[in-house]
Amino acid sequence: MPTISVPQSLLAELMANHGYEHDIADLEQRLPLMGTDIDACTEAQLDIEIFPDRPDLLSGETLAFAMRPFLHGAASAPDFPSTPSGLTFTVDQALIDVRPVMFAAVVRGVTLPSSEEGREAFIKALMDHQEKLHFALGRGRKRASIGVHDLANLNPPFRARAVPRSTSFVPLGETEAMTIDEILEHHPKGQDYAHLLDGMDLVPLIEDNNGDVLSFPPIINGAHTTVTHATEDFFIDVTGWDPRACEAALMLVCLQLQERGGTVESVDITTCEGAKVSMPRAEAMRHRIPEGLVEHLLGRALDDAELERALSRMGGRLAGREPAGVDAPEHRSSMAQAAQGESWLLVDMPRWRFDMLHPVDVIEDIAIGHGYEDLGADWPKAQLTAVARPDHHLRRRLRETLQGMGFLQIQSLTLSNMEDQFERMRWTPRHAVTQLTNPITVDHTVLRQHLLPGLVRLLAANKHHDLPQRVYELGTVVRDHRNCNRLAMLSAERSGGFSAVRGRIQAFCRDMGITEWTVEPMAEGDGPWLAGRGAKLLVSGAWVGCFGELDPHVSAEFDLNVPLNGAELDVDALLSVIQDPV
């Protein structure tokens, strides 16, 4: 989960600007009720983990905006009014297959801190918020990327056009002009995000009326628009492929600057499809919620006063009701069927609440805003009599065997990444890999196919403890998008060679009642095993797993320098060849 660090002085200032007192003790007690997790709360600093579904809390300013109605009962503000700036932004039709979504806004009159240190902290917080939004909403700048510029150095109107890779300009952090190809090859940001423009002969550039380059999205800004300690008027551009993500990112940057005293102004945009829009849009997003679904999910009916208070605490607004007609096209859904014969609740939520994807999401906010303490009681309606798993007895015997050999059972995350699962362990994917569409972190991008990498990771995190360390895991992996059961064990010990793990395999087979077992040498480079010290385990001629001594080069990939030996076995294969004595 992303973590933000907010000075208590900033929160106190943002609360005082609206007439509220900042109470640290009250904050520490009640802020987790919003669905956040406080890491540390001191007199100077608040460190808070923000759940990935709330990108609107990723800066101190937007967090304070959400805290006021939740903690202090301030009036909610789901609308986002702005004044027209009179500026225009035209997007070239050629960008429709390059980077089609381009929005912009202006914020003027931002109040800057009086000290140099304060201004530097403000700029750092602005850039940090931008990068967190790139991750949370932009998915690594693919869906949305943000550019923040000093408006004083620009000459409107603005335009975005598709240009060849030979085009040159001075990028941020440089003093000499570079071509697009040079930026993608040599500039640090170009190297990080060049893959987003792979296969494109034309790339997007945003220019002002002088032809000066503001931004080369999604890579880098132009040098002459750099935000400085004197910047009070800002021009924000957001480009990408997802209109909703781009709009939310634009509004959240504007909201951060508005909390600093700025005035938000809209920009008239001509899209690459020729449509005329003005951004940011002022009106809130309206959601229709089946009234009966609220009671069904929360366990009790809420009257209008309770609904209004709950929604107001979460930044929303109860806008009324309407009959639940199911004939309208927008109502033809399972939610419409759920509301047949009842009414829809009309709920307005801020447009930047990117997590509002379904009526259930709004009902969750109602529950948080109301509080879970008096939502009523219920009891299970389903039959809860359990049936033993087919491999129940085998799993019990596996645990007893490993624990009898001095191994400690652990349970690690099913989420992993390609580097840990394959590259560092020298395994080649032989099955389809199940990848996450929207990973929360770069460490959790796929569902694991092996258990051993998790055990190695665990030992790496505990290398400050004494040896020997022996752990095992009986868990699930996902291969070809299907769950499979595996058993892995790993030992870190000074005398942990191949003979040690082979002895444990022999003891394992004895305890499991396996009499017909043989081993075959592993091919060199097939997995993490040291050459000549890895083997396949065969039971009645059928492969059930591999074991051996880990190559020190593999251990070094995880910053370990002790001898490691281990095994990984297929529980489903064992189930088919081992007789159940029970």
C-alpha positions as CSV (number, residue, x, y, z in Angstrom):
1,M,0.0,0.0,0.0
2,P,1.3,3.5,-0.7
3,T,2.4,5.4,2.3
4,I,2.4,9.2,2.8
5,S,4.2,11.3,5.4
6,V,2.4,14.5,6.3
7,P,3.8,17.2,8.7
8,Q,1.4,17.8,11.6
9,S,2.0,21.5,11.1
10,L,0.6,21.3,7.6
11,L,-2.6,19.5,8.7
12,A,-3.0,22.0,11.5
13,E,-2.7,24.9,9.0
14,L,-5.2,23.3,6.6
15,M,-7.7,22.7,9.3
16,A,-7.3,26.2,10.9
17,N,-7.9,27.8,7.5
18,H,-11.4,26.4,7.7
19,G,-12.0,27.1,11.4
20,Y,-11.2,23.7,12.8
21,E,-8.8,22.7,15.6
22,H,-6.2,20.0,14.8
23,D,-6.2,17.5,17.7
24,I,-3.5,14.9,17.3
25,A,-4.9,12.5,19.9
26,D,-8.4,12.6,18.3
27,L,-6.8,12.2,14.8
28,E,-4.9,9.1,15.9
29,Q,-8.0,7.6,17.4
30,R,-10.6,8.3,14.6
31,L,-8.6,8.5,11.4
32,P,-8.5,4.7,11.0
33,L,-12.3,4.7,10.8
34,M,-11.9,6.3,7.3
35,G,-10.4,3.0,6.1
36,T,-6.7,4.1,6.5
37,D,-3.9,2.6,8.6
38,I,-1.7,4.8,10.7
39,D,2.0,3.7,10.8
40,A,3.2,6.4,13.1
41,C,1.7,9.5,14.7
42,T,4.1,11.9,16.4
43,E,4.0,15.6,17.4
44,A,5.8,16.4,14.1
45,Q,4.8,13.8,11.6
46,L,1.9,11.6,10.5
47,D,2.8,8.4,8.6
48,I,-0.2,6.8,7.1
49,E,-0.8,3.9,4.8
50,I,-3.5,4.6,2.1
51,F,-5.4,1.7,0.7
52,P,-5.1,1.5,-3.1
53,D,-8.8,2.1,-3.6
54,R,-8.5,5.7,-2.2
55,P,-6.1,7.6,-4.5
56,D,-7.9,10.8,-3.4
57,L,-5.9,10.6,0.0
58,L,-2.4,10.5,-1.4
59,S,-1.3,14.0,-0.4
60,G,-1.6,16.0,2.8
61,E,-3.9,18.5,1.2
62,T,-6.4,16.0,-0.3
63,L,-6.3,14.0,2.9
64,A,-7.2,17.1,4.9
65,F,-10.0,17.9,2.5
66,A,-11.5,14.4,3.2
67,M,-10.8,14.6,6.9
68,R,-12.9,17.8,7.5
69,P,-16.3,16.3,6.9
70,F,-15.4,12.9,8.3
71,L,-13.8,14.1,11.6
72,H,-15.3,17.6,12.1
73,G,-18.7,17.5,10.4
74,A,-17.9,20.1,7.8
75,A,-20.2,20.4,4.9
76,S,-19.3,18.0,2.1
77,A,-18.3,19.3,-1.3
78,P,-18.8,16.7,-4.0
79,D,-19.0,19.4,-6.7
80,F,-15.9,21.1,-8.0
81,P,-16.7,24.5,-9.2
82,S,-14.2,26.5,-11.3
83,T,-14.1,29.7,-13.3
84,P,-13.4,29.8,-17.0
85,S,-9.8,30.7,-17.8
86,G,-10.4,31.6,-21.4
87,L,-7.5,29.4,-22.4
88,T,-7.8,26.8,-25.1
89,F,-6.1,23.4,-25.8
90,T,-6.4,21.8,-29.2
91,V,-5.5,18.1,-29.7
92,D,-4.3,16.9,-33.1
93,Q,-6.5,14.2,-34.7
94,A,-3.3,12.2,-35.5
95,L,-3.0,11.5,-31.7
96,I,-6.0,9.3,-31.7
97,D,-3.8,6.2,-32.0
98,V,-0.9,7.6,-30.1
99,R,-2.2,9.1,-26.9
100,P,-5.8,10.1,-27.4
101,V,-7.0,11.5,-24.0
102,M,-5.6,15.0,-23.2
103,F,-7.1,17.2,-20.4
104,A,-5.8,20.4,-18.9
105,A,-6.6,23.0,-16.1
106,V,-5.2,26.1,-14.6
107,V,-4.8,27.0,-10.9
108,R,-3.9,30.6,-10.0
109,G,-2.9,32.4,-6.9
110,V,-1.5,29.5,-4.9
111,T,-0.3,30.7,-1.5
112,L,3.4,29.7,-1.0
113,P,5.1,29.1,2.3
114,S,7.1,32.1,3.5
115,S,10.4,30.2,4.0
116,E,12.7,28.7,1.4
117,E,12.5,25.4,3.3
118,G,8.7,25.5,3.2
119,R,8.6,26.3,-0.5
120,E,11.0,23.4,-1.2
121,A,8.9,21.1,0.9
122,F,5.7,22.2,-1.0
123,I,7.3,21.5,-4.4
124,K,8.6,18.1,-3.2
125,A,5.1,17.3,-1.9
126,L,3.5,18.3,-5.2
127,M,5.9,16.1,-7.2
128,D,5.5,13.2,-4.7
129,H,1.7,13.4,-5.1
130,Q,2.2,13.4,-8.9
131,E,4.3,10.2,-8.8
132,K,1.8,8.5,-6.5
133,L,-1.0,9.3,-8.8
134,H,1.1,8.0,-11.7
135,F,1.2,4.7,-9.9
136,A,-2.3,4.5,-8.4
137,L,-4.3,5.9,-11.3
138,G,-1.9,5.9,-14.2
139,R,-0.6,2.3,-13.8
140,G,3.0,3.4,-14.4
141,R,1.9,6.4,-16.6
142,K,0.2,4.1,-19.2
143,R,-3.4,5.1,-18.4
144,A,-2.6,8.6,-17.2
145,S,0.5,10.8,-16.9
146,I,0.6,14.3,-15.3
147,G,2.6,17.4,-16.2
148,V,2.7,20.4,-13.9
149,H,4.1,23.7,-15.3
150,D,4.8,27.3,-14.4
151,L,2.1,29.2,-16.2
152,A,4.1,32.5,-16.1
153,N,6.6,31.0,-18.6
154,L,3.9,29.9,-21.1
155,N,2.2,31.7,-24.0
156,P,-1.4,30.3,-24.6
157,P,-3.2,28.9,-26.5
158,F,-1.9,25.3,-26.3
159,R,-1.9,22.5,-28.7
160,A,-0.9,18.8,-28.7
161,R,0.4,17.3,-31.9
162,A,2.0,14.1,-33.2
163,V,5.7,14.6,-34.2
164,P,8.4,12.4,-35.6
165,R,11.1,11.0,-33.3
166,S,13.7,13.4,-34.9
167,T,12.0,16.4,-33.2
168,S,14.2,18.0,-30.5
169,F,13.7,20.2,-27.4
170,V,15.4,20.8,-24.1
171,P,13.9,18.3,-21.6
172,L,13.7,18.9,-17.8
173,G,17.0,18.5,-16.1
174,E,19.1,19.2,-19.2
175,T,20.6,22.4,-20.7
176,E,20.9,21.3,-24.4
177,A,18.3,20.2,-26.9
178,M,17.9,16.4,-27.4
179,T,15.9,14.5,-30.0
180,I,13.0,12.3,-29.0
181,D,15.1,9.2,-29.7
182,E,18.0,10.6,-27.6
183,I,15.6,11.3,-24.7
184,L,14.2,7.8,-24.9
185,E,17.7,6.2,-25.0
186,H,19.7,8.4,-22.7
187,H,17.5,10.4,-20.4
188,P,16.7,8.6,-17.1
189,K,12.9,9.1,-17.5
190,G,13.1,8.1,-21.1
191,Q,14.8,4.9,-20.2
192,D,12.1,4.2,-17.6
193,Y,9.1,4.8,-19.8
194,A,10.3,4.3,-23.4
195,H,8.3,1.0,-23.5
196,L,5.0,3.1,-23.5
197,L,5.9,4.4,-26.9
198,D,7.2,1.2,-28.4
199,G,6.2,0.7,-32.1
200,M,5.1,4.3,-32.6
201,D,6.7,6.3,-35.3
202,L,4.9,9.5,-34.1
203,V,5.0,10.6,-30.5
204,P,2.9,13.3,-28.7
205,L,4.2,16.8,-27.8
206,I,2.3,19.7,-26.1
207,E,3.4,23.2,-27.2
208,D,2.3,26.7,-26.5
209,N,1.7,29.5,-29.0
210,N,5.4,30.1,-29.4
211,G,6.1,26.5,-30.4
212,D,7.9,25.9,-27.1
213,V,7.5,22.4,-25.8
214,L,5.7,22.1,-22.4
215,S,5.6,18.3,-22.3
216,F,6.5,15.1,-24.0
217,P,4.0,12.8,-22.4
218,P,4.3,10.4,-20.8
219,I,8.0,10.8,-20.5
220,I,9.3,14.3,-19.5
221,N,8.4,18.0,-19.3
222,G,10.2,20.8,-21.1
223,A,12.9,22.5,-19.1
224,H,11.5,26.1,-19.4
225,T,8.2,25.3,-17.6
226,T,9.9,24.0,-14.4
227,V,8.0,24.8,-11.2
228,T,10.2,27.0,-9.0
229,H,10.0,28.6,-5.5
230,A,8.3,31.6,-7.2
231,T,5.6,29.8,-9.0
232,E,2.1,30.9,-8.0
233,D,0.1,30.1,-11.2
234,F,0.1,26.5,-12.5
235,F,-0.9,24.8,-15.8
236,I,-1.6,21.1,-15.4
237,D,-1.9,18.7,-18.3
238,V,-3.0,15.0,-18.0
239,T,-2.7,12.7,-20.9
240,G,-3.3,9.0,-21.4
241,W,-5.7,6.3,-22.6
242,D,-8.3,6.1,-19.8
243,P,-10.6,9.2,-19.7
244,R,-11.8,8.5,-16.1
245,A,-8.3,8.0,-14.7
246,C,-7.1,11.2,-16.5
247,E,-10.0,13.3,-15.2
248,A,-9.5,12.0,-11.6
249,A,-5.8,12.7,-11.7
250,L,-6.3,16.2,-13.1
251,M,-8.9,17.1,-10.4
252,L,-6.8,15.7,-7.5
253,V,-3.8,17.8,-8.5
254,C,-6.1,20.8,-8.8
255,L,-7.6,20.0,-5.4
256,Q,-4.2,19.9,-3.8
257,L,-3.3,23.3,-5.1
258,Q,-6.8,24.7,-4.2
259,E,-6.2,23.6,-0.6
260,R,-3.1,25.8,-0.8
261,G,-5.3,28.8,-1.6
262,G,-5.3,28.5,-5.4
263,T,-8.3,29.2,-7.6
264,V,-9.1,26.5,-10.2
265,E,-9.9,27.6,-13.7
266,S,-11.2,25.5,-16.5
267,V,-9.6,25.1,-20.0
268,D,-11.6,24.7,-23.2
269,I,-10.4,21.5,-25.0
270,T,-10.9,20.4,-28.5
271,T,-10.3,16.6,-28.4
272,C,-8.6,14.5,-31.1
273,E,-12.1,13.5,-32.2
274,G,-13.2,17.1,-32.6
275,A,-15.4,17.3,-29.5
276,K,-15.5,20.4,-27.3
277,V,-15.1,19.9,-23.6
278,S,-14.2,22.0,-20.6
279,M,-12.0,20.6,-17.9
280,P,-12.3,20.2,-15.0
281,R,-16.0,19.5,-14.9
282,A,-17.9,21.0,-12.0
283,E,-20.8,18.7,-11.4
284,A,-20.5,15.6,-9.1
285,M,-20.9,12.1,-10.4
286,R,-24.4,10.8,-9.8
287,H,-25.0,7.2,-8.8
288,R,-28.3,5.3,-8.6
289,I,-28.5,2.8,-5.7
290,P,-31.3,0.4,-5.2
291,E,-32.8,1.4,-1.8
292,G,-33.6,-2.2,-0.9
293,L,-30.0,-3.2,-1.5
294,V,-28.8,-0.9,1.2
295,E,-30.9,-2.6,3.8
296,H,-30.0,-6.0,2.4
297,L,-26.3,-5.5,2.6
298,L,-26.1,-3.5,5.8
299,G,-28.6,-5.5,7.8
300,R,-30.9,-2.5,8.7
301,A,-32.7,0.3,7.0
302,L,-31.3,3.8,7.3
303,D,-33.6,6.9,7.4
304,D,-32.8,10.0,5.3
305,A,-31.0,11.8,8.2
306,E,-28.7,8.8,8.7
307,L,-28.1,8.5,5.0
308,E,-27.3,12.2,4.6
309,R,-24.9,12.2,7.5
310,A,-23.1,9.0,6.4
311,L,-22.7,10.3,2.8
312,S,-21.7,13.8,3.9
313,R,-18.9,12.3,6.2
314,M,-17.6,10.5,3.1
315,G,-17.7,13.6,0.9
316,G,-20.9,12.8,-0.9
317,R,-24.5,14.0,-0.9
318,L,-27.9,12.4,-0.9
319,A,-29.7,14.0,-3.8
320,G,-33.1,12.4,-3.5
321,R,-35.0,9.4,-4.9
322,E,-36.7,8.4,-8.1
323,P,-38.9,5.4,-9.1
324,A,-36.9,2.3,-10.0
325,G,-38.1,2.1,-13.6
326,V,-36.4,-0.8,-15.4
327,D,-37.3,0.2,-18.9
328,A,-34.6,2.9,-19.3
329,P,-31.5,1.5,-21.0
330,E,-29.2,2.7,-18.2
331,H,-31.3,0.7,-15.7
332,R,-31.2,-2.6,-17.6
333,S,-29.0,-4.5,-15.2
334,S,-29.1,-6.8,-12.2
335,M,-29.1,-3.8,-10.0
336,A,-32.4,-2.7,-11.7
337,Q,-33.9,-6.1,-11.0
338,A,-32.8,-5.8,-7.3
339,A,-34.7,-2.5,-7.1
340,Q,-37.9,-3.5,-8.9
341,G,-41.0,-2.1,-7.2
342,E,-38.8,0.1,-5.0
343,S,-36.9,3.3,-5.5
344,W,-33.4,4.4,-6.5
345,L,-31.4,6.5,-4.1
346,L,-29.7,9.3,-6.0
347,V,-26.2,9.8,-4.5
348,D,-23.7,12.5,-5.7
349,M,-20.0,11.6,-5.2
350,P,-16.9,13.6,-6.3
351,R,-15.7,12.8,-9.8
352,W,-12.3,12.1,-8.4
353,R,-13.6,9.1,-6.3
354,F,-12.1,6.7,-8.8
355,D,-13.1,3.8,-6.6
356,M,-16.9,4.3,-7.1
357,L,-17.3,1.6,-9.7
358,H,-20.5,-0.1,-8.6
359,P,-23.5,0.5,-6.3
360,V,-21.9,-1.7,-3.7
361,D,-19.0,0.7,-3.5
362,V,-21.3,3.5,-2.6
363,I,-23.0,1.3,0.0
364,E,-19.6,0.6,1.5
365,D,-19.0,4.3,1.9
366,I,-22.4,4.6,3.6
367,A,-21.4,1.9,6.0
368,I,-18.1,3.6,6.8
369,G,-19.7,7.0,7.1
370,H,-22.4,5.7,9.4
371,G,-20.1,3.4,11.4
372,Y,-20.2,-0.4,11.7
373,E,-21.1,-0.4,15.4
374,D,-24.9,-0.5,15.1
375,L,-25.7,-2.0,11.8
376,G,-27.7,-4.8,13.4
377,A,-27.1,-8.5,14.0
378,D,-27.6,-11.5,11.8
379,W,-26.7,-15.2,11.6
380,P,-25.6,-17.5,8.9
381,K,-28.3,-18.8,6.6
382,A,-26.2,-21.4,4.8
383,Q,-25.3,-24.9,5.9
384,L,-21.9,-24.7,7.5
385,T,-21.2,-28.4,8.1
386,A,-17.8,-29.0,6.7
387,V,-16.6,-31.9,4.6
388,A,-13.0,-33.1,4.8
389,R,-10.8,-32.4,1.8
390,P,-9.8,-35.5,-0.3
391,D,-6.1,-34.8,0.6
392,H,-6.9,-34.0,4.3
393,H,-5.0,-37.0,5.7
394,L,-2.1,-36.6,3.3
395,R,-1.7,-33.0,4.3
396,R,-1.8,-33.9,8.0
397,R,0.9,-36.5,7.5
398,L,3.1,-34.1,5.4
399,R,3.0,-31.5,8.2
400,E,3.8,-34.0,10.9
401,T,6.7,-35.4,8.9
402,L,8.3,-32.0,8.2
403,Q,7.7,-30.8,11.8
404,G,9.3,-34.0,13.1
405,M,12.4,-33.2,11.1
406,G,12.6,-29.8,12.8
407,F,11.0,-27.6,10.1
408,L,8.8,-24.6,11.0
409,Q,5.7,-24.1,8.9
410,I,5.1,-20.7,7.3
411,Q,2.5,-19.3,5.0
412,S,3.5,-16.7,2.4
413,L,1.6,-14.6,-0.1
414,T,0.3,-16.3,-3.2
415,L,1.2,-13.1,-5.0
416,S,4.8,-12.8,-6.4
417,N,6.6,-11.4,-9.4
418,M,8.3,-12.8,-12.5
419,E,11.8,-11.9,-11.3
420,D,11.5,-13.9,-8.0
421,Q,9.6,-16.8,-9.5
422,F,11.7,-17.4,-12.6
423,E,14.7,-15.1,-13.4
424,R,16.4,-15.3,-10.0
425,M,15.6,-19.0,-9.5
426,R,16.5,-19.9,-13.1
427,W,13.2,-21.6,-13.7
428,T,11.6,-21.3,-17.2
429,P,7.8,-20.9,-17.2
430,R,6.4,-24.2,-18.5
431,H,2.8,-23.2,-17.7
432,A,0.7,-20.2,-18.4
433,V,1.4,-17.4,-15.9
434,T,-1.6,-15.7,-14.3
435,Q,-0.8,-12.0,-14.2
436,L,-2.6,-9.3,-12.3
437,T,-4.2,-6.6,-14.5
438,N,-3.9,-3.9,-11.8
439,P,-1.0,-4.8,-9.5
440,I,-0.7,-2.8,-6.3
441,T,3.1,-3.0,-6.2
442,V,5.9,-4.2,-8.5
443,D,6.5,-7.1,-6.1
444,H,3.1,-8.5,-6.6
445,T,2.3,-8.8,-10.3
446,V,1.7,-12.5,-10.8
447,L,0.3,-15.5,-9.0
448,R,3.1,-17.8,-7.9
449,Q,4.0,-21.1,-9.7
450,H,6.7,-22.1,-7.1
451,L,6.9,-22.0,-3.3
452,L,10.6,-22.0,-2.9
453,P,11.1,-18.3,-3.8
454,G,8.9,-17.3,-0.9
455,L,11.0,-19.5,1.5
456,V,14.2,-18.0,0.2
457,R,12.7,-14.5,0.6
458,L,11.8,-15.4,4.2
459,L,15.3,-16.6,5.1
460,A,16.8,-13.4,3.5
461,A,14.6,-11.3,5.8
462,N,15.8,-13.4,8.8
463,K,19.5,-13.7,8.1
464,H,20.3,-11.8,11.3
465,H,19.1,-14.8,13.3
466,D,21.2,-17.8,14.3
467,L,21.6,-20.9,12.1
468,P,20.3,-23.4,11.4
469,Q,17.0,-22.1,10.0
470,R,14.5,-24.6,8.6
471,V,11.2,-23.7,7.2
472,Y,8.5,-25.3,5.0
473,E,5.3,-24.4,3.3
474,L,2.3,-26.4,2.3
475,G,0.4,-24.1,0.0
476,T,-1.2,-23.3,-3.3
477,V,0.4,-22.3,-6.6
478,V,-1.4,-21.3,-9.8
479,R,-0.4,-23.0,-13.1
480,D,-2.3,-22.6,-16.4
481,H,-4.7,-20.5,-14.4
482,R,-5.6,-23.4,-12.1
483,N,-4.8,-24.0,-8.4
484,C,-2.3,-26.7,-7.6
485,N,-1.0,-27.9,-4.3
486,R,2.7,-27.9,-3.5
487,L,5.0,-28.7,-0.6
488,A,8.4,-26.9,-0.3
489,M,11.1,-27.1,2.4
490,L,14.3,-25.1,2.8
491,S,17.2,-25.3,5.2
492,A,20.0,-22.8,5.9
493,E,22.8,-24.5,7.7
494,R,26.6,-24.5,7.7
495,S,26.8,-28.2,6.7
496,G,23.8,-28.1,4.4
497,G,25.1,-30.0,1.3
498,F,23.3,-32.4,-1.0
499,S,23.8,-35.3,1.4
500,A,21.7,-33.4,4.1
501,V,18.7,-32.9,1.9
502,R,18.9,-36.4,0.4
503,G,18.8,-37.8,4.0
504,R,15.7,-35.7,4.7
505,I,14.1,-37.0,1.5
506,Q,14.9,-40.6,2.6
507,A,13.3,-39.9,6.0
508,F,10.3,-38.3,4.3
509,C,9.7,-41.3,2.1
510,R,10.0,-43.6,5.1
511,D,7.5,-41.6,7.1
512,M,5.1,-41.5,4.2
513,G,5.3,-45.2,3.7
514,I,6.9,-44.9,0.3
515,T,9.0,-47.9,-0.6
516,E,9.5,-47.7,-4.4
517,W,11.3,-44.4,-4.8
518,T,14.3,-43.4,-7.0
519,V,16.2,-40.3,-7.9
520,E,17.5,-39.0,-11.2
521,P,20.0,-36.2,-11.8
522,M,18.7,-32.8,-12.8
523,A,19.9,-31.2,-16.0
524,E,22.4,-28.4,-15.4
525,G,20.7,-24.9,-15.2
526,D,17.3,-26.4,-14.7
527,G,16.2,-24.5,-11.6
528,P,18.1,-23.1,-8.7
529,W,20.1,-26.3,-8.0
530,L,23.9,-26.4,-8.0
531,A,25.3,-28.4,-11.0
532,G,25.5,-32.1,-10.1
533,R,23.7,-31.6,-6.8
534,G,20.1,-31.5,-7.9
535,A,17.8,-34.5,-8.4
536,K,14.3,-35.5,-9.4
537,L,12.3,-37.6,-7.0
538,L,10.3,-40.5,-8.6
539,V,7.8,-42.6,-6.8
540,S,6.7,-45.8,-8.6
541,G,8.3,-44.3,-11.7
542,A,6.2,-41.1,-11.5
543,W,7.8,-37.7,-11.0
544,V,6.7,-36.0,-7.8
545,G,9.2,-33.2,-7.3
546,C,12.8,-32.0,-7.1
547,F,15.4,-31.5,-4.4
548,G,19.0,-30.5,-4.0
549,E,21.6,-28.0,-2.9
550,L,20.9,-24.4,-4.1
551,D,23.6,-22.8,-6.3
552,P,25.4,-20.0,-4.3
553,H,24.8,-17.7,-7.3
554,V,21.0,-18.1,-6.8
555,S,21.4,-17.4,-3.0
556,A,23.4,-14.3,-3.8
557,E,20.5,-13.0,-5.9
558,F,18.6,-12.8,-2.6
559,D,21.5,-11.4,-0.6
560,L,22.2,-14.7,1.2
561,N,25.7,-16.2,1.6
562,V,24.9,-19.4,3.6
563,P,24.5,-22.9,2.2
564,L,20.9,-23.7,1.3
565,N,19.3,-27.0,0.5
566,G,15.7,-27.8,-0.1
567,A,13.0,-29.4,-2.1
568,E,9.7,-28.7,-3.8
569,L,7.2,-31.5,-4.3
570,D,3.8,-31.8,-6.1
571,V,1.2,-32.7,-3.5
572,D,-1.4,-33.7,-6.1
573,A,1.2,-36.1,-7.7
574,L,2.0,-37.5,-4.2
575,L,-1.8,-38.0,-3.6
576,S,-2.0,-40.2,-6.7
577,V,0.9,-42.5,-5.8
578,I,0.7,-42.7,-2.0
579,Q,-1.9,-45.0,-0.4
580,D,-4.0,-43.3,2.3
581,P,-3.6,-45.6,5.4
582,V,-6.8,-44.1,6.9
